[in-house]
Amino acid sequence: MKQFGGRHVRGGAIVDFIIRSPYVGINVQSKYYHNRTTDQRAHDVLLRASLEASGLRVEFIQEEEAINSPDEAVREALAGTRGKGPQGI
């Protein structure tokens, strides 16, 4: 799902996967990229806030979880039991 101009416009947002029912966006994150700087962590928090303001609940799944236990990670994301924000923020 591309919103607010996507990656090419400042403030744009992209969701890796979108589930229509329940209405949930899932982003898969690597620790290397998403934990590397405070700017990236702040961007992830703002991404969540902007998408949730438009009515989409956003869940983040770590790359390792997506590889090692994808079914469990997606079940938790759909149930909303993963915690708030990137890295549980």
VEXVEX-334578 format. One record per atom (N, C-alpha, C, O, CB): z, x, y; residue in one letter. Coordinates in steps of 0.001 Angstrom, whole numbers, padded with zeros to 6 digits, always signed. Glycine has a CB too. Layout:
BEGIN
ZXYA ...
***
This chain:
BEGIN
+000000+000849-001172M +000000+000000+000000M +000000+000892+001230M +000846+001776+001359M +001218-000965+000000M -000921+000670+002112K -001002+001429+003349K -000543+000513+004482K -000990-000628+004595K -002456+001971+003599K +000349+001028+005310Q +000858+000210+006406Q +000987+001058+007660Q +001228+002263+007583Q +002216-000424+006038Q +000828+000435+008792F +001001+001090+010087F +000068+002292+010244F +000439+003278+010881F +002451+001532+010261F -001141+002224+009669G -002102+003300+009828G -002120+004327+008715G -002916+005265+008758G -001845+003982+011085G -001257+004170+007712G -001250+005107+006593G -000835+006505+006998G -000116+006676+007983G -002604+005154+005958G -001273+007499+006263R -000864+008884+006523R -001559+009507+007730R -001132+010551+008221R -001136+009728+005308R -002619+008878+008208H -003409+009486+009276H -002964+009083+010673H -003500+009585+011660H -004844+009129+009098H -002001+008191+010769V -001504+007742+012066V -000007+007994+012114V +000708+007673+011165V -001828+006232+012311V +000471+008562+013203R +001903+008833+013343R +002681+007535+013129R +002371+006505+013727R +002223+009446+014743R +003693+007604+012271G +004479+006416+011960G +003905+005600+010809G +004472+004575+010433G +004586+005552+013176G +002780+006050+010246G +002155+005328+009145G +002938+005489+007855G +003777+006382+007731G +000730+005803+008946G +002660+004621+006898A +003417+004620+005651A +002491+004336+004474A +001549+003552+004579A +004554+003580+005705A +002779+004987+003357I +002058+004774+002100I +003093+004588+000996I +004069+005335+000928I +001087+005975+001775I +002885+003601+000137V +003722+003392-001040V +002886+003770-002257V +001733+003352-002365V +004241+001902-001132V +003451+004557-003180D +002698+004992-004354D +002327+003822-005263D +001191+003729-005727D +003503+006018-005137D +003289+002925-005518F +003055+001764-006386F +003665+000545-005724F +004700+000640-005065F +003656+001982-007814F +003025-000596-005900I +003597-001839-005391I +003621-002868-006505I +002634-003059-007215I +002797-002367-004173I +004745-003519-006647I +004925-004577-007631I +005032-005867-006827I +005807-005942-005874I +006205-004334-008555I +004269-006868-007199R +004233-008110-006418R +005410-009039-006691R +005841-009766-005796R +002956-008844-006699R +005940-009026-007923S +007052-009926-008235S +008005-009222-009187S +007698-009108-010374S +006542-011262-008852S +009162-008740-008707P +009664-008858-007342P +008877-007931-006420P +008267-006965-006879P +011175-008531-007281P +008890-008223-005123Y +008117-007467-004136Y +008817-006140-003858Y +009713-006056-003018Y +007940-008282-002819Y +008382-005091-004593V +009023-003779-004541V +007951-002702-004445V +006945-002739-005153V +009927-003549-005786V +008185-001748-003561G +007343-000562-003488G +008084+000594-004140G +009290+000750-003949G +006964-000224-002015G +007371+001400-004905I +007983+002544-005586I +007283+003811-005123I +006057+003911-005169I +007898+002396-007141I +008074+004770-004678N +007563+006089-004323N +008160+007108-005279N +009369+007129-005506N +007896+006448-002842N +007301+007954-005836V +007745+009045-006694V +007837+010284-005814V +006898+010612-005089V +006769+009268-007920V +008980+010970-005885Q +009220+012120-005018Q +009524+013371-005822Q +010183+013321-006860Q +010363+011830-004061Q +009031+014491-005321S +009413+015776-005910S +010546+016360-005077S +010556+016241-003852S +008194+016764-005975S +011492+016985-005749K +012596+017612-005026K +012087+018724-004118K +012609+018924-003021K +013635+018166-006007K +011076+019444-004573Y +010561+020555-003776Y +010114+020084-002397Y +010513+020658-001383Y +009397+021235-004499Y +009300+019054-002356Y +008748+018622-001071Y +009733+017767-000280Y +009912+017985+000918Y +007460+017847-001293Y +010363+016812-000922H +011163+015829-000191H +012572+016297+000156H +013224+015672+000992H +011254+014579-000988H +013060+017361-000447N +014374+017897-000095N +014274+019190+000701N +015294+019765+001079N +015191+018132-001346N +013074+019644+000954R +012875+020962+001549R +013384+021050+002989R +013985+022058+003360R +011411+021320+001509R +013162+020032+003796T +013563+020099+005200T +014279+018823+005622T +014095+017764+005021T +012343+020341+006095T +015090+018940+006655T +015742+017744+007192T +014710+016816+007814T +014891+015599+007804T +016815+018125+008231T +013629+017372+008357D +012569+016533+008922D +011945+015639+007847D +011691+014459+008089D +011485+017409+009578D +011699+016205+006661Q +011105+015397+005590Q +012079+014329+005115Q +011673+013194+004867Q +010684+016287+004411Q +013352+014670+004986R +014341+013674+004581R +014427+012558+005613R +014527+011385+005254R +015718+014328+004388R +014388+012920+006901A +014424+011912+007967A +013176+011036+007908A +013260+009823+008099A +014540+012586+009354A +012028+011641+007646H +010786+010872+007526H +010901+009856+006399H +010468+008714+006556H +009583+011809+007281H +011477+010247+005263D +011622+009336+004128D +012531+008156+004479D +012273+007025+004066D +012180+010087+002911D +013590+008423+005238V +014503+007346+005649V +013768+006383+006585V +013898+005166+006455V +015775+007930+006351V +012998+006931+007524L +012243+006079+008451L +011146+005303+007731L +010879+004150+008069L +011631+006924+009569L +010512+005924+006747L +009499+005237+005948L +010106+004012+005278L +009539+002920+005322L +008898+006189+004889L +011271+004206+004654R +011949+003094+003998R +012257+001996+005017R +011983+000822+004768R +013247+003577+003307R +012818+002368+006144A +013221+001381+007149A +012021+000584+007661A +012103-000637+007797A +013926+002074+008320A +010914+001262+007945S +009753+000547+008471S +009153-000393+007436S +008757-001509+007773S +008700+001534+008944S +009079+000041+006185L +008526-000833+005145L +009456-002000+004835L +008995-003123+004635L +008258-000036+003872L +010762-001743+004794E +011698-002828+004512E +011738-003835+005657E +011980-005020+005427E +013099-002269+004257E +011502-003381+006889A +011439-004303+008030A +010252-005254+007899A +010263-006351+008456A +011343-003519+009351A +009224-004825+007157S +008062-005688+006946S +008217-006570+005704S +007303-007315+005351S +006802-004842+006822S +009381-006483+005039G +009644-007369+003905G +009506-006741+002534G +009696-007427+001529G +008745-008513+003977G +009184-005472+002458L +009007-004788+001176L +010256-003975+000853L +010663-003128+001647L +007752-003873+001204L +010867-004223-000306R +011987-003380-000748R +011392-002107-001331R +010477-002171-002151R +012903-004122-001806R +011905-000948-000916V +011356+000336-001343V +012377+001058-002205V +013555+001147-001857V +010957+001205-000125V +011909+001572-003333E +012742+002356-004249E +012094+003718-004451E +010868+003830-004494E +012931+001621-005616E +012919+004750-004576F +012442+006108-004788F +012815+006566-006192F +013947+006379-006638F +013024+007069-003728F +011852+007166-006882I +012063+007724-008215I +011749+009207-008136I +010709+009602-007607I +011174+007004-009300I +012644+010021-008658Q +012413+011470-008671Q +011334+011823-009689Q +011191+011159-010716Q +013723+012231-008991Q +010590+012861-009393E +009505+013317-010257E +009988+013555-011689E +009303+013188-012643E +008889+014596-009695E +011165+014168-011840E +011699+014451-013176E +011956+013160-013951E +011705+013091-015154E +012995+015269-013073E +012458+012143-013259E +012695+010849-013911E +011383+010205-014334E +011287+009626-015416E +013465+009906-012976E +010379+010307-013481A +009074+009723-013787A +008457+010368-015025A +007737+009715-015780A +008130+009874-012590A +008740+011640-015226I +008201+012355-016383I +009064+012121-017624I +008536+011845-018702I +008102+013858-016084I +010394+012232-017479N +011292+012217-018634N +011721+010826-019090N +011904+010606-020287N +012504+013011-018318N +011883+009890-018170S +012325+008532-018556S +011733+007486-017620S +012461+006795-016908S +013871+008434-018543S +010399+007376-017627P +009745+006477-016681P +010125+005004-016861P +010287+004290-015871P +008262+006622-016806P +010266+004544-018089D +010603+003130-018312D +011955+002786-017697D +012097+001764-017025D +010614+002809-019817D +012940+003639-017929E +014276+003410-017388E +014263+003451-015853E +014879+002607-015202E +015261+004458-017940E +013564+004423-015287A +013512+004557-013833A +012871+003334-013191A +013357+002844-012172A +012742+005817-013440A +011790+002838-013773V +011117+001654-013215V +011977+000409-013399V +012046-000428-012499V +009738+001447-013880V +012634+000274-014550R +013540-000877-014747R +014633-000886-013684R +014927-001933-013107R +014178-000838-016162R +015239+000274-013422E +016281+000367-012393E +015722+000051-011013E +016368-000632-010219E +016911+001764-012393E +014526+000544-010726A +013906+000283-009423A +013665-001217-009236A +013945-001764-008169A +012573+001062-009290A +013154-001871-010258L +012887-003304-010150L +014171-004113-010037L +014206-005143-009363L +012084-003779-011347L +015225-003645-010697A +016511-004345-010640A +017269-004051-009343A +018217-004760-009007A +017371-003954-011838A +016857-003013-008617G +017531-002647-007372G +018845-001937-007589G +019743-002033-006752G +017764-003862-006545G +018979-001220-008703T +020246-000556-009024T +020205+000955-008811T +021060+001669-009335T +020623-000846-010452T +019236+001451-008060R +019063+002894-007888R +019796+003446-006678R +019793+004663-006494R +017607+003220-007772R +020414+002641-005855G +021045+003141-004627G +020095+003035-003460G +018915+002739-003646G +021500+004591-004798G +020582+003269-002278K +019769+003123-001073K +019099+004427-000695K +019720+005490-000691K +020618+002626+000081K +017831+004325-000380G +017126+005410+000264G +016734+006568-000614G +017111+006641-001784G +017928+005909+001334G +015967+007478-000032P +015597+008674-000757P +016824+009471-001128P +017732+009629-000312P +014646+009522+000060P +016866+009966-002325Q +017986+010760-002820Q +019291+010000-002748Q +020348+010610-002580Q +018103+012046-002040Q +019246+008685-002871G +020472+007889-002881G +021096+007688-001509G +022239+007239-001413G +021469+008529-003775G +020366+008013-000446I +020907+007853+000916I +021059+006386+001225I +021498+006028+002318I +019995+008532+001972I 
***
